[in-house]
Amino acid sequence: MDEGALVLFSGGQDSSTCLAWALDRFATVETVGFDYGQRHRIELDCRARLREAMAAMQPDWAARLGPDHTVPLAALGEISATALTREVAIAMDEGGLPNTFVPGRNLVFLTFAAALAYRRGLRHIVGGMCETDYSGYPDCRDDTIKALQVALNLGMARRFVLHTPLMWIDKRQTWALAEAIGGQPLVDLIVEDSHTCYLGERGRRHDWGHGCGTCPACELRARGWREYRADAAT
């Protein structure tokens, strides 16, 4: 597609897959990350290595990959009393959601992304939101993203398109999508250099990558990896 895209790129498995998906489709691709005081801020440190390695995988990807942007959003973390922004145990809250839910996070991220895309002349915005294999966050739902696309286009007088390539697939299928796009080298890169663990642990290397192995993000990633590898063995 002869247009530009902006990818919400955290440095995790999902956003890394989305970056490869965008590089495979759009003429130019820029990335944006958000520093909101997250407990697992180490994810932001993974982004440069992932971008560099993806650019090296295919010459056309290198030609398409544009600038990276980091937006400081400390205020979001300061007003959020969650397990992603405070040193508290991960648990379910009274409303039935895990306390890893940061209220308004994706709404804020996509609004800032759209403002950046407006300035950069980019029409397509890509995010890793998913409601198939997730923690129940309401701002990851397809209805939320569709409603926000309408609001952003009305409020900015643009015709942004919000793409969520992972919306209807689970983590097993996300691993398979990475393989379909970039083969085993992309899968290996995501395993080794992306970061998903909510606790920000990078020490132990599991077969699916680095992480504590017990937080909800690690459990989802690990289960998806086992199912993906089981598919490959059949």
C-alpha positions as CSV (number, residue, x, y, z in Angstrom):
1,M,0.0,0.0,0.0
2,D,1.5,3.3,-1.1
3,E,0.8,5.1,2.2
4,G,2.4,5.7,5.5
5,A,1.6,4.0,8.9
6,L,2.4,4.7,12.5
7,V,2.8,1.6,14.7
8,L,2.2,1.7,18.5
9,F,5.4,-0.1,19.4
10,S,5.9,-1.0,23.0
11,G,8.7,-3.6,22.5
12,G,6.4,-6.5,23.3
13,Q,5.5,-9.6,21.4
14,D,2.2,-8.2,20.0
15,S,3.6,-4.8,18.9
16,S,6.6,-6.5,17.4
17,T,4.4,-8.7,15.3
18,C,2.3,-5.6,14.4
19,L,5.5,-3.7,13.3
20,A,6.4,-6.6,11.0
21,W,2.8,-6.7,9.7
22,A,3.0,-3.0,8.8
23,L,6.4,-3.2,7.2
24,D,5.0,-5.9,5.0
25,R,2.2,-3.6,3.8
26,F,2.9,0.1,3.9
27,A,5.3,2.3,2.0
28,T,6.7,4.0,5.1
29,V,6.4,2.9,8.7
30,E,7.1,5.0,11.8
31,T,6.9,3.8,15.4
32,V,5.8,5.4,18.7
33,G,6.3,4.2,22.2
34,F,4.9,5.7,25.4
35,D,6.7,6.1,28.7
36,Y,4.0,6.3,31.3
37,G,5.9,5.2,34.4
38,Q,5.1,1.5,33.7
39,R,6.6,-1.0,36.1
40,H,7.9,-3.0,33.1
41,R,9.6,0.0,31.5
42,I,12.3,-2.3,30.4
43,E,10.1,-3.0,27.4
44,L,11.0,0.5,26.0
45,D,14.7,-0.5,26.1
46,C,14.0,-3.5,23.7
47,R,12.6,-1.3,21.0
48,A,15.8,-0.1,19.3
49,R,17.2,-3.7,19.0
50,L,13.9,-5.0,17.5
51,R,13.8,-2.2,15.0
52,E,17.4,-2.6,14.0
53,A,17.1,-6.4,13.6
54,M,13.8,-6.1,11.6
55,A,15.4,-3.6,9.2
56,A,18.3,-6.0,8.7
57,M,15.9,-8.9,7.8
58,Q,14.7,-7.6,4.5
59,P,16.0,-4.8,2.3
60,D,12.5,-3.5,1.6
61,W,11.8,-3.3,5.4
62,A,14.9,-1.3,5.9
63,A,13.9,1.1,3.2
64,R,10.4,1.5,4.7
65,L,11.2,1.8,8.3
66,G,11.1,5.5,9.3
67,P,11.7,7.4,12.6
68,D,10.9,6.2,16.1
69,H,9.2,8.5,18.6
70,T,8.9,8.2,22.4
71,V,6.1,10.2,24.1
72,P,6.4,10.9,27.8
73,L,3.1,10.3,29.6
74,A,4.1,10.3,33.2
75,A,0.8,11.9,34.2
76,L,-1.0,8.7,33.2
77,G,1.0,6.6,35.6
78,E,0.7,9.2,38.3
79,I,-3.1,9.1,38.3
80,S,-3.3,5.3,37.9
81,A,-3.1,3.1,41.0
82,T,-2.6,-0.2,39.2
83,A,-0.2,-3.1,39.3
84,L,1.4,-1.8,36.1
85,T,2.2,1.5,37.7
86,R,2.7,0.6,41.3
87,E,4.7,-2.1,43.2
88,V,1.6,-4.1,44.2
89,A,0.6,-7.7,43.7
90,I,-1.3,-8.6,40.6
91,A,-4.9,-9.5,41.6
92,M,-8.5,-9.0,40.5
93,D,-10.3,-5.9,41.6
94,E,-13.8,-5.4,42.8
95,G,-15.1,-4.7,39.3
96,G,-14.0,-8.0,38.0
97,L,-11.0,-6.7,36.1
98,P,-7.3,-7.5,36.8
99,N,-5.6,-4.6,38.6
100,T,-3.1,-4.5,35.7
101,F,-5.8,-2.5,33.8
102,V,-4.6,1.1,33.4
103,P,-7.9,3.1,32.8
104,G,-7.8,5.0,29.6
105,R,-4.4,3.8,28.5
106,N,-5.3,2.8,25.0
107,L,-7.6,5.7,24.6
108,V,-4.7,8.1,25.5
109,F,-2.2,6.1,23.4
110,L,-4.3,6.2,20.3
111,T,-5.2,9.9,20.7
112,F,-1.5,10.9,21.0
113,A,-0.7,8.5,18.1
114,A,-3.3,10.2,16.0
115,A,-2.0,13.7,16.9
116,L,1.5,12.5,15.9
117,A,0.2,10.9,12.7
118,Y,-1.5,14.2,11.9
119,R,1.8,16.0,12.1
120,R,3.7,13.4,10.3
121,G,1.2,13.0,7.4
122,L,0.4,9.4,8.2
123,R,-3.1,8.0,7.7
124,H,-2.8,4.5,9.1
125,I,-2.3,3.7,12.8
126,V,-1.6,0.1,13.9
127,G,-2.0,-1.3,17.4
128,G,-1.8,-4.7,19.0
129,M,-5.2,-4.6,20.7
130,C,-6.9,-8.0,20.9
131,E,-10.1,-9.3,22.5
132,T,-9.6,-12.9,21.7
133,D,-6.8,-13.9,24.1
134,Y,-6.5,-11.1,26.6
135,S,-7.2,-10.0,30.2
136,G,-10.6,-8.4,29.7
137,Y,-9.4,-4.8,29.3
138,P,-12.4,-2.8,27.9
139,D,-10.1,-0.5,25.9
140,C,-8.8,-3.5,23.9
141,R,-12.3,-4.4,22.5
142,D,-13.1,-4.0,18.8
143,D,-16.1,-1.8,19.6
144,T,-13.9,0.6,21.6
145,I,-11.4,0.9,18.7
146,K,-14.1,1.5,16.1
147,A,-15.7,4.1,18.3
148,L,-12.4,5.9,18.9
149,Q,-11.6,5.9,15.2
150,V,-14.9,7.8,14.6
151,A,-14.1,10.2,17.4
152,L,-10.5,10.9,16.2
153,N,-11.6,11.5,12.6
154,L,-14.4,13.8,13.7
155,G,-12.2,15.7,16.1
156,M,-9.2,16.0,13.8
157,A,-11.0,16.3,10.4
158,R,-9.0,13.4,9.1
159,R,-9.6,9.9,7.7
160,F,-7.4,7.9,10.0
161,V,-7.7,4.1,9.8
162,L,-7.0,2.2,13.0
163,H,-5.7,-1.3,12.2
164,T,-5.7,-4.1,14.8
165,P,-4.3,-7.1,13.0
166,L,-4.4,-9.2,16.2
167,M,-7.9,-8.4,17.3
168,W,-9.5,-11.8,16.4
169,I,-6.5,-14.1,16.9
170,D,-5.1,-15.7,20.0
171,K,-1.4,-15.9,21.1
172,R,-0.9,-19.2,19.3
173,Q,-2.0,-17.5,16.1
174,T,0.1,-14.4,16.9
175,W,3.2,-16.6,16.9
176,A,2.1,-18.2,13.7
177,L,1.4,-14.8,12.1
178,A,5.0,-13.7,12.9
179,E,6.3,-16.8,11.2
180,A,4.1,-16.3,8.2
181,I,5.4,-12.7,7.8
182,G,9.1,-13.1,8.6
183,G,9.8,-16.8,8.9
184,Q,11.8,-18.4,11.7
185,P,14.2,-15.4,12.0
186,L,11.3,-13.1,13.0
187,V,10.0,-15.7,15.5
188,D,13.5,-16.1,17.0
189,L,13.9,-12.3,17.3
190,I,10.6,-11.9,19.1
191,V,11.5,-14.8,21.5
192,E,14.9,-13.3,22.3
193,D,14.5,-9.6,22.2
194,S,10.9,-8.6,22.9
195,H,9.5,-8.1,26.4
196,T,6.0,-8.9,27.7
197,C,6.4,-9.7,31.4
198,Y,4.4,-7.3,33.6
199,L,7.0,-7.4,36.4
200,G,9.8,-6.3,34.0
201,E,11.9,-9.4,34.7
202,R,14.5,-10.1,32.0
203,G,16.8,-12.5,33.8
204,R,15.5,-16.0,33.1
205,R,15.2,-17.1,29.5
206,H,12.3,-19.5,28.9
207,D,11.8,-21.3,25.6
208,W,9.2,-18.5,24.8
209,G,11.4,-15.7,25.9
210,H,12.3,-13.7,29.0
211,G,10.0,-13.1,31.9
212,C,8.9,-14.1,35.4
213,G,6.8,-16.9,34.0
214,T,3.9,-16.4,36.4
215,C,2.3,-13.0,35.7
216,P,-0.8,-13.0,33.4
217,A,1.3,-11.7,30.4
218,C,3.9,-14.4,30.7
219,E,1.2,-17.1,31.1
220,L,-0.6,-16.0,28.0
221,R,2.7,-15.8,26.0
222,A,3.9,-19.2,27.3
223,R,0.6,-21.0,26.6
224,G,0.4,-19.5,23.1
225,W,4.0,-20.6,22.5
226,R,3.3,-24.2,23.6
227,E,0.2,-24.4,21.4
228,Y,2.1,-22.9,18.4
229,R,4.9,-25.4,18.8
230,A,2.4,-28.3,19.2
231,D,0.9,-27.2,15.9
232,A,4.3,-27.2,14.2
233,A,5.0,-30.7,15.5
234,T,1.8,-32.2,14.0
